[in-house]
Amino acid sequence: MVVEADATLFPDVEDVLMAYLAPLGEVDTEPPQEHSDWIGIQVNRVGGANDETGDYPRVMIVCYHPDPRKASKLARRVENYMDRIADDDIDVEDEPKPIRVDFCRVDTPPEAEPIENPNARTVVAYYALGLQKPWRI
């Protein structure tokens, strides 16, 4: 008896979050250029685990804005949005079907982080998510 390997891929969580957070502002996986006054959201997978049925990424979401209060407000808006991510079907480019996130929890709530760029303020938060392959079949 031959067992066929599952060729279904987990969605790229960075692509999923870039699509999901797009209504809140500009989203990228790269930090802004030095001395940039870019206003936006950076998303990166920074760890996690997976098994045959689930992907459990840990992600870092950084909000940038020249005004510290507005950076904090953007980060809090992102946090509220992330609280509802499991309620939405997320359309991601090059994915055959919308992606569903099973759960999201805050690992570290938004907090200001000093950076060298004098034209930007950053607020960083970490989230743990769960996605399954069967949602995509």
OpenMM code with the backbone's topology and positions (N, CA, C; nanometers):
from openmm import Vec3, app, unit

residues = "MET VAL VAL GLU ALA ASP ALA THR LEU PHE PRO ASP VAL GLU ASP VAL LEU MET ALA TYR LEU ALA PRO LEU GLY GLU VAL ASP THR GLU PRO PRO GLN GLU HIS SER ASP TRP ILE GLY ILE GLN VAL ASN ARG VAL GLY GLY ALA ASN ASP GLU THR GLY ASP TYR PRO ARG VAL MET ILE VAL CYS TYR HIS PRO ASP PRO ARG LYS ALA SER LYS LEU ALA ARG ARG VAL GLU ASN TYR MET ASP ARG ILE ALA ASP ASP ASP ILE ASP VAL GLU ASP GLU PRO LYS PRO ILE ARG VAL ASP PHE CYS ARG VAL ASP THR PRO PRO GLU ALA GLU PRO ILE GLU ASN PRO ASN ALA ARG THR VAL VAL ALA TYR TYR ALA LEU GLY LEU GLN LYS PRO TRP ARG ILE".split()
positions = [
    Vec3(0.0829, -0.1167, 0.0000),
    Vec3(0.0000, 0.0000, 0.0000),
    Vec3(0.0887, 0.1250, 0.0000),
    Vec3(0.0572, 0.2188, -0.0875),
    Vec3(0.1326, 0.3434, -0.0979),
    Vec3(0.0492, 0.4550, -0.0364),
    Vec3(0.1109, 0.5291, 0.0517),
    Vec3(0.0439, 0.6434, 0.1127),
    Vec3(0.0893, 0.7684, 0.0383),
    Vec3(-0.0081, 0.8421, -0.0119),
    Vec3(0.0241, 0.9627, -0.0862),
    Vec3(0.0500, 1.0786, 0.0097),
    Vec3(0.1595, 1.1489, -0.0131),
    Vec3(0.1944, 1.2635, 0.0714),
    Vec3(0.1001, 1.3801, 0.0417),
    Vec3(0.0674, 1.4531, 0.1454),
    Vec3(-0.0185, 1.5706, 0.1315),
    Vec3(0.0641, 1.6842, 0.0703),
    Vec3(0.0257, 1.7288, -0.0472),
    Vec3(0.0986, 1.8347, -0.1167),
    Vec3(0.0394, 1.9731, -0.0910),
    Vec3(-0.0654, 1.9794, -0.0091),
    Vec3(-0.1271, 2.1083, 0.0218),
    Vec3(-0.0298, 2.1902, 0.1063),
    Vec3(-0.0112, 2.3143, 0.0690),
    Vec3(0.0794, 2.4021, 0.1426),
    Vec3(0.0016, 2.4905, 0.2389),
    Vec3(0.0640, 2.5221, 0.3504),
    Vec3(0.0057, 2.6216, 0.4386),
    Vec3(0.0156, 2.7569, 0.3690),
    Vec3(-0.0792, 2.8465, 0.3930),
    Vec3(-0.0665, 2.9811, 0.3367),
    Vec3(0.0495, 3.0545, 0.4035),
    Vec3(0.1102, 3.1470, 0.3312),
    Vec3(0.2159, 3.2306, 0.3873),
    Vec3(0.1494, 3.3318, 0.4799),
    Vec3(0.1759, 3.3226, 0.6091),
    Vec3(0.1065, 3.4069, 0.7062),
    Vec3(0.1357, 3.5553, 0.6827),
    Vec3(0.2525, 3.5884, 0.6300),
    Vec3(0.2815, 3.7289, 0.6002),
    Vec3(0.1899, 3.7796, 0.4890),
    Vec3(0.1683, 3.6977, 0.3855),
    Vec3(0.0749, 3.7368, 0.2787),
    Vec3(-0.0674, 3.7503, 0.3323),
    Vec3(-0.1055, 3.6585, 0.4207),
    Vec3(-0.2397, 3.6626, 0.4788),
    Vec3(-0.2586, 3.7921, 0.5572),
    Vec3(-0.1618, 3.8259, 0.6415),
    Vec3(-0.1750, 3.9458, 0.7238),
    Vec3(-0.1649, 4.0736, 0.6416),
    Vec3(-0.0835, 4.0731, 0.5378),
    Vec3(-0.0755, 4.1917, 0.4522),
    Vec3(-0.2106, 4.2176, 0.3861),
    Vec3(-0.2772, 4.1118, 0.3408),
    Vec3(-0.4095, 4.1274, 0.2800),
    Vec3(-0.5125, 4.1694, 0.3846),
    Vec3(-0.5072, 4.1085, 0.5010),
    Vec3(-0.6068, 4.1357, 0.6049),
    Vec3(-0.5951, 4.2775, 0.6616),
    Vec3(-0.4716, 4.3241, 0.6821),
    Vec3(-0.4506, 4.4548, 0.7449),
    Vec3(-0.4506, 4.5713, 0.6457),
    Vec3(-0.4595, 4.5428, 0.5166),
    Vec3(-0.4550, 4.6477, 0.4136),
    Vec3(-0.5583, 4.7591, 0.4351),
    Vec3(-0.6789, 4.7320, 0.4846),
    Vec3(-0.7730, 4.8423, 0.5060),
    Vec3(-0.7261, 4.9455, 0.6098),
    Vec3(-0.6292, 4.9080, 0.6937),
    Vec3(-0.5818, 4.9995, 0.7977),
    Vec3(-0.4698, 5.0917, 0.7512),
    Vec3(-0.4093, 5.0601, 0.6375),
    Vec3(-0.2986, 5.1426, 0.5885),
    Vec3(-0.2037, 5.0606, 0.5041),
    Vec3(-0.0924, 5.1221, 0.4715),
    Vec3(0.0088, 5.0543, 0.3910),
    Vec3(0.0732, 4.9435, 0.4741),
    Vec3(0.0923, 4.8260, 0.4137),
    Vec3(0.1470, 4.7107, 0.4850),
    Vec3(0.2627, 4.6532, 0.4041),
    Vec3(0.3709, 4.6153, 0.4732),
    Vec3(0.4890, 4.5594, 0.4068),
    Vec3(0.5569, 4.4609, 0.5012),
    Vec3(0.6509, 4.3847, 0.4475),
    Vec3(0.7305, 4.2943, 0.5301),
    Vec3(0.8682, 4.3526, 0.5598),
    Vec3(0.8994, 4.4654, 0.5009),
    Vec3(1.0287, 4.5308, 0.5202),
    Vec3(1.0125, 4.6558, 0.6049),
    Vec3(1.1119, 4.6855, 0.6895),
    Vec3(1.1051, 4.8114, 0.7648),
    Vec3(1.1266, 4.9298, 0.6710),
    Vec3(1.0837, 5.0481, 0.7118),
    Vec3(1.1045, 5.1643, 0.6255),
    Vec3(1.2530, 5.1972, 0.6116),
    Vec3(1.2857, 5.2662, 0.5054),
    Vec3(1.4234, 5.3103, 0.4832),
    Vec3(1.4635, 5.4063, 0.5944),
    Vec3(1.5914, 5.4108, 0.6224),
    Vec3(1.6419, 5.5023, 0.7242),
    Vec3(1.6036, 5.6457, 0.6889),
    Vec3(1.5644, 5.7218, 0.7884),
    Vec3(1.5213, 5.8615, 0.7749),
    Vec3(1.3964, 5.8759, 0.6885),
    Vec3(1.3171, 5.7725, 0.6825),
    Vec3(1.1906, 5.7765, 0.6096),
    Vec3(1.0813, 5.8235, 0.7056),
    Vec3(0.9806, 5.8900, 0.6511),
    Vec3(0.8655, 5.9261, 0.7345),
    Vec3(0.7447, 5.8401, 0.6969),
    Vec3(0.7734, 5.7157, 0.6568),
    Vec3(0.6706, 5.6210, 0.6150),
    Vec3(0.5728, 5.5957, 0.7291),
    Vec3(0.4464, 5.5947, 0.6963),
    Vec3(0.3408, 5.5596, 0.7908),
    Vec3(0.2842, 5.4266, 0.7439),
    Vec3(0.2901, 5.3267, 0.8298),
    Vec3(0.2374, 5.1977, 0.7876),
    Vec3(0.2615, 5.0877, 0.8883),
    Vec3(0.2399, 4.9657, 0.8401),
    Vec3(0.2426, 4.8457, 0.9231),
    Vec3(0.3402, 4.7456, 0.8612),
    Vec3(0.4287, 4.6932, 0.9429),
    Vec3(0.5221, 4.5893, 0.8988),
    Vec3(0.4818, 4.4581, 0.9662),
    Vec3(0.4737, 4.3499, 0.8882),
    Vec3(0.4404, 4.2186, 0.9436),
    Vec3(0.5520, 4.1195, 0.9112),
    Vec3(0.5887, 4.0383, 1.0111),
    Vec3(0.6906, 3.9352, 0.9908),
    Vec3(0.6606, 3.8145, 1.0777),
    Vec3(0.6796, 3.6976, 1.0194),
    Vec3(0.6743, 3.5757, 1.1001),
    Vec3(0.8062, 3.5689, 1.1760),
    Vec3(0.7988, 3.5447, 1.3061),
    Vec3(0.9198, 3.5412, 1.3883),
    Vec3(0.9318, 3.4109, 1.4657),
    Vec3(0.8591, 3.3111, 1.4246),
    Vec3(0.8686, 3.1822, 1.4921),
    Vec3(0.7383, 3.1067, 1.4815),
    Vec3(0.7238, 3.0114, 1.5713),
    Vec3(0.6053, 2.9284, 1.5713),
    Vec3(0.6407, 2.7858, 1.5353),
    Vec3(0.5396, 2.7082, 1.5064),
    Vec3(0.5588, 2.5669, 1.4736),
    Vec3(0.4496, 2.5231, 1.3784),
    Vec3(0.4653, 2.4022, 1.3231),
    Vec3(0.3566, 2.3423, 1.2468),
    Vec3(0.3667, 2.1919, 1.2560),
    Vec3(0.2580, 2.1283, 1.2227),
    Vec3(0.2544, 1.9822, 1.2155),
    Vec3(0.1830, 1.9478, 1.0856),
    Vec3(0.1346, 1.8287, 1.0699),
    Vec3(0.0740, 1.7893, 0.9426),
    Vec3(-0.0584, 1.8604, 0.9142),
    Vec3(-0.1269, 1.9063, 1.0177),
    Vec3(-0.2581, 1.9672, 0.9951),
    Vec3(-0.2662, 2.1146, 1.0319),
    Vec3(-0.1769, 2.1635, 1.1156),
    Vec3(-0.1869, 2.3021, 1.1598),
    Vec3(-0.0559, 2.3772, 1.1527),
    Vec3(-0.0671, 2.5076, 1.1246),
    Vec3(0.0471, 2.5983, 1.1272),
    Vec3(0.0191, 2.6973, 1.2389),
    Vec3(0.1173, 2.7197, 1.3253),
    Vec3(0.0990, 2.8031, 1.4429),
    Vec3(0.2061, 2.9126, 1.4463),
    Vec3(0.1956, 3.0086, 1.3545),
    Vec3(0.2987, 3.1111, 1.3473),
    Vec3(0.2903, 3.2116, 1.4610),
    Vec3(0.4064, 3.2609, 1.5002),
    Vec3(0.4161, 3.3766, 1.5892),
    Vec3(0.4581, 3.4914, 1.4988),
    Vec3(0.3866, 3.6021, 1.5058),
    Vec3(0.4158, 3.7141, 1.4167),
    Vec3(0.4423, 3.8406, 1.4964),
    Vec3(0.5279, 3.9234, 1.4375),
    Vec3(0.5568, 4.0550, 1.4924),
    Vec3(0.4896, 4.1565, 1.4004),
    Vec3(0.4156, 4.2474, 1.4599),
    Vec3(0.3525, 4.3540, 1.3831),
    Vec3(0.4022, 4.4868, 1.4396),
    Vec3(0.4662, 4.5649, 1.3518),
    Vec3(0.5244, 4.6927, 1.3910),
    Vec3(0.4481, 4.8047, 1.3204),
    Vec3(0.4048, 4.9024, 1.3965),
    Vec3(0.3356, 5.0182, 1.3395),
    Vec3(0.4284, 5.1386, 1.3442),
    Vec3(0.4384, 5.2085, 1.2309),
    Vec3(0.5274, 5.3236, 1.2172),
    Vec3(0.4461, 5.4501, 1.1939),
    Vec3(0.4869, 5.5566, 1.2598),
    Vec3(0.4284, 5.6890, 1.2369),
    Vec3(0.5216, 5.7922, 1.3003),
    Vec3(0.5377, 5.9094, 1.2388),
    Vec3(0.6224, 6.0122, 1.2990),
    Vec3(0.5703, 6.0623, 1.4348),
    Vec3(0.4391, 6.0597, 1.4557),
    Vec3(0.3791, 6.1063, 1.5799),
    Vec3(0.3596, 5.9866, 1.6739),
    Vec3(0.4205, 5.9890, 1.7941),
    Vec3(0.4096, 5.8747, 1.8854),
    Vec3(0.2646, 5.8359, 1.9184),
    Vec3(0.1781, 5.9351, 1.9364),
    Vec3(0.0383, 5.9037, 1.9689),
    Vec3(-0.0322, 5.8356, 1.8527),
    Vec3(-0.0009, 5.8805, 1.7307),
    Vec3(-0.0640, 5.8186, 1.6141),
    Vec3(-0.0084, 5.6791, 1.5881),
    Vec3(0.1188, 5.6563, 1.6196),
    Vec3(0.1751, 5.5207, 1.6090),
    Vec3(0.1049, 5.4278, 1.7068),
    Vec3(0.0825, 5.4769, 1.8294),
    Vec3(0.0118, 5.3976, 1.9299),
    Vec3(-0.1320, 5.3702, 1.8877),
    Vec3(-0.1979, 5.4717, 1.8335),
    Vec3(-0.3372, 5.4530, 1.7902),
    Vec3(-0.3451, 5.3508, 1.6769),
    Vec3(-0.2522, 5.3568, 1.5813),
    Vec3(-0.2511, 5.2588, 1.4721),
    Vec3(-0.2304, 5.1183, 1.5277),
    Vec3(-0.1388, 5.1031, 1.6226),
    Vec3(-0.1130, 4.9712, 1.6824),
    Vec3(-0.2360, 4.9185, 1.7563),
    Vec3(-0.3088, 5.0074, 1.8229),
    Vec3(-0.4295, 4.9642, 1.8924),
    Vec3(-0.5400, 4.9274, 1.7939),
    Vec3(-0.5460, 4.9990, 1.6813),
    Vec3(-0.6428, 4.9625, 1.5775),
    Vec3(-0.6086, 4.8243, 1.5205),
    Vec3(-0.4788, 4.7994, 1.4984),
    Vec3(-0.4355, 4.6676, 1.4500),
    Vec3(-0.4745, 4.5602, 1.5510),
    Vec3(-0.4514, 4.5861, 1.6796),
    Vec3(-0.4869, 4.4884, 1.7827),
    Vec3(-0.6367, 4.4568, 1.7790),
    Vec3(-0.7206, 4.5593, 1.7676),
    Vec3(-0.8653, 4.5357, 1.7575),
    Vec3(-0.8993, 4.4543, 1.6330),
    Vec3(-0.8335, 4.4834, 1.5234),
    Vec3(-0.8557, 4.4101, 1.3992),
    Vec3(-0.8137, 4.2637, 1.4152),
    Vec3(-0.6995, 4.2412, 1.4795),
    Vec3(-0.6500, 4.1046, 1.4988),
    Vec3(-0.7445, 4.0248, 1.5892),
    Vec3(-0.8121, 4.0923, 1.6814),
    Vec3(-0.9101, 4.0239, 1.7681),
    Vec3(-1.0217, 3.9609, 1.6867),
    Vec3(-1.0496, 4.0145, 1.5675),
    Vec3(-1.1609, 3.9666, 1.4843),
    Vec3(-1.1156, 3.8831, 1.3646),
    Vec3(-0.9874, 3.8513, 1.3543),
    Vec3(-0.9369, 3.7851, 1.2338),
    Vec3(-1.0014, 3.6483, 1.2112),
    Vec3(-1.0364, 3.5773, 1.3172),
    Vec3(-1.0955, 3.4441, 1.3010),
    Vec3(-1.2384, 3.4505, 1.2464),
    Vec3(-1.2968, 3.5691, 1.2419),
    Vec3(-1.4332, 3.5845, 1.1910),
    Vec3(-1.4390, 3.6061, 1.0401),
    Vec3(-1.3252, 3.6257, 0.9756),
    Vec3(-1.3230, 3.6660, 0.8345),
    Vec3(-1.2622, 3.5617, 0.7417),
    Vec3(-1.3129, 3.5602, 0.6194),
    Vec3(-1.2465, 3.4907, 0.5104),
    Vec3(-1.1526, 3.5933, 0.4479),
    Vec3(-1.0264, 3.5577, 0.4299),
    Vec3(-0.9271, 3.6536, 0.3819),
    Vec3(-0.8854, 3.6159, 0.2406),
    Vec3(-0.9112, 3.7046, 0.1465),
    Vec3(-0.8700, 3.6833, 0.0081),
    Vec3(-0.7232, 3.7196, -0.0057),
    Vec3(-0.6434, 3.6215, -0.0489),
    Vec3(-0.4994, 3.6402, -0.0645),
    Vec3(-0.4627, 3.6105, -0.2086),
    Vec3(-0.3856, 3.6997, -0.2678),
    Vec3(-0.3432, 3.6816, -0.4076),
    Vec3(-0.2734, 3.5472, -0.4241),
    Vec3(-0.3037, 3.4796, -0.5324),
    Vec3(-0.2465, 3.3498, -0.5696),
    Vec3(-0.2947, 3.2332, -0.4825),
    Vec3(-0.3938, 3.2549, -0.3980),
    Vec3(-0.4532, 3.1454, -0.3219),
    Vec3(-0.5855, 3.1088, -0.3886),
    Vec3(-0.6135, 2.9793, -0.4062),
    Vec3(-0.7344, 2.9390, -0.4780),
    Vec3(-0.8649, 2.9700, -0.4042),
    Vec3(-0.8587, 2.9786, -0.2725),
    Vec3(-0.9775, 3.0057, -0.1920),
    Vec3(-0.9405, 3.1040, -0.0819),
    Vec3(-1.0401, 3.1683, -0.0238),
    Vec3(-1.0105, 3.2547, 0.0909),
    Vec3(-0.9481, 3.1738, 0.2053),
    Vec3(-0.8634, 3.2393, 0.2817),
    Vec3(-0.7942, 3.1763, 0.3945),
    Vec3(-0.8724, 3.2048, 0.5220),
    Vec3(-0.8779, 3.1035, 0.6079),
    Vec3(-0.9405, 3.1196, 0.7398),
    Vec3(-0.8332, 3.1021, 0.8468),
    Vec3(-0.8332, 3.1917, 0.9423),
    Vec3(-0.7458, 3.1800, 1.0588),
    Vec3(-0.8317, 3.1230, 1.1709),
    Vec3(-0.7833, 3.0162, 1.2322),
    Vec3(-0.8611, 2.9492, 1.3366),
    Vec3(-0.8631, 3.0277, 1.4670),
    Vec3(-0.7493, 3.0851, 1.5036),
    Vec3(-0.7441, 3.1628, 1.6274),
    Vec3(-0.6292, 3.2623, 1.6207),
    Vec3(-0.6409, 3.3627, 1.7048),
    Vec3(-0.5351, 3.4615, 1.7206),
    Vec3(-0.5346, 3.5044, 1.8661),
    Vec3(-0.4157, 3.5068, 1.9257),
    Vec3(-0.4044, 3.5585, 2.0623),
    Vec3(-0.2872, 3.6552, 2.0690),
    Vec3(-0.2975, 3.7505, 2.1572),
    Vec3(-0.1910, 3.8476, 2.1768),
    Vec3(-0.0850, 3.7845, 2.2662),
    Vec3(0.0382, 3.7751, 2.2174),
    Vec3(0.1502, 3.7297, 2.3005),
    Vec3(0.2092, 3.8470, 2.3783),
    Vec3(0.2288, 3.9584, 2.3108),
    Vec3(0.2793, 4.0811, 2.3727),
    Vec3(0.1969, 4.1968, 2.3183),
    Vec3(0.1242, 4.2682, 2.4022),
    Vec3(0.0437, 4.3796, 2.3522),
    Vec3(0.1307, 4.4911, 2.2954),
    Vec3(0.0708, 4.5818, 2.2204),
    Vec3(0.1477, 4.6905, 2.1597),
    Vec3(0.2251, 4.7717, 2.2639),
    Vec3(0.3546, 4.7908, 2.2354),
    Vec3(0.4369, 4.8744, 2.3226),
    Vec3(0.5376, 4.9501, 2.2368),
    Vec3(0.5684, 5.0716, 2.2784),
    Vec3(0.6627, 5.1556, 2.2042),
    Vec3(0.8022, 5.0940, 2.2109),
    Vec3(0.8729, 5.1077, 2.1014),
    Vec3(1.0099, 5.0568, 2.0938),
    Vec3(1.0987, 5.1662, 2.0350),
    Vec3(1.2079, 5.1990, 2.1018),
    Vec3(1.2958, 5.3032, 2.0477),
    Vec3(1.3689, 5.2541, 1.9229),
    Vec3(1.3861, 5.3447, 1.8278),
    Vec3(1.4621, 5.3137, 1.7074),
    Vec3(1.5535, 5.4314, 1.6767),
    Vec3(1.6486, 5.4084, 1.5870),
    Vec3(1.7462, 5.5116, 1.5537),
    Vec3(1.6903, 5.6209, 1.4631),
    Vec3(1.5855, 5.5907, 1.3893),
    Vec3(1.5296, 5.6874, 1.2950),
    Vec3(1.4562, 5.7980, 1.3708),
    Vec3(1.5050, 5.9240, 1.3642),
    Vec3(1.4388, 6.0316, 1.4376),
    Vec3(1.3053, 6.0741, 1.3756),
    Vec3(1.2765, 6.0288, 1.2537),
    Vec3(1.1529, 6.0666, 1.1847),
    Vec3(1.0429, 5.9629, 1.1978),
    Vec3(1.0598, 5.8659, 1.2844),
    Vec3(0.9582, 5.7624, 1.2972),
    Vec3(0.9447, 5.7180, 1.4414),
    Vec3(0.8272, 5.6732, 1.4755),
    Vec3(0.8016, 5.6112, 1.6046),
    Vec3(0.7485, 5.4724, 1.5742),
    Vec3(0.7846, 5.3773, 1.6564),
    Vec3(0.7375, 5.2414, 1.6340),
    Vec3(0.6663, 5.1887, 1.7579),
    Vec3(0.5642, 5.1088, 1.7313),
    Vec3(0.4939, 5.0363, 1.8359),
    Vec3(0.4876, 4.8919, 1.7881),
    Vec3(0.5364, 4.8003, 1.8726),
    Vec3(0.5518, 4.6603, 1.8351),
    Vec3(0.4582, 4.5729, 1.9178),
    Vec3(0.3994, 4.4723, 1.8525),
    Vec3(0.3171, 4.3727, 1.9215),
    Vec3(0.3461, 4.2358, 1.8605),
    Vec3(0.3256, 4.1314, 1.9385),
    Vec3(0.3452, 3.9935, 1.8921),
    Vec3(0.2143, 3.9168, 1.9097),
    Vec3(0.1827, 3.8364, 1.8080),
    Vec3(0.0596, 3.7590, 1.8071),
    Vec3(0.0909, 3.6136, 1.7723),
    Vec3(0.0106, 3.5222, 1.8257),
    Vec3(0.0185, 3.3806, 1.7894),
    Vec3(-0.1106, 3.3453, 1.7167),
    Vec3(-0.0966, 3.2789, 1.6021),
    Vec3(-0.2120, 3.2435, 1.5199),
    Vec3(-0.2138, 3.0933, 1.4941),
    Vec3(-0.3273, 3.0448, 1.4509),
    Vec3(-0.3412, 2.9056, 1.4104),
    Vec3(-0.4145, 2.8975, 1.2778),
    Vec3(-0.3565, 2.8231, 1.1840),
    Vec3(-0.4187, 2.8007, 1.0525),
    Vec3(-0.4115, 2.6516, 1.0233),
    Vec3(-0.5102, 2.6010, 0.9514),
    Vec3(-0.5102, 2.4599, 0.9164),
    Vec3(-0.5126, 2.4423, 0.7652),
    Vec3(-0.4573, 2.3325, 0.7195),
    Vec3(-0.4617, 2.2999, 0.5775),
    Vec3(-0.6030, 2.2729, 0.5279),
    Vec3(-0.6870, 2.2007, 0.6015),
    Vec3(-0.8186, 2.1663, 0.5471),
    Vec3(-0.9039, 2.2840, 0.5045),
    Vec3(-0.8822, 2.4022, 0.5619),
    Vec3(-0.9587, 2.5195, 0.5204),
    Vec3(-0.9356, 2.5514, 0.3739),
    Vec3(-0.8235, 2.5048, 0.3200),
    Vec3(-0.7837, 2.5441, 0.1852),
    Vec3(-0.8214, 2.4406, 0.0799),
    Vec3(-0.8691, 2.3239, 0.1198),
    Vec3(-0.8978, 2.2167, 0.0235),
    Vec3(-1.0314, 2.2419, -0.0445),
] * unit.nanometer
topology = app.Topology()
chain = topology.addChain("A")
for resn in residues:
    res = topology.addResidue(resn, chain)
    for name in ("N", "CA", "C"):
        topology.addAtom(name, app.Element.getBySymbol(name[0]), res)
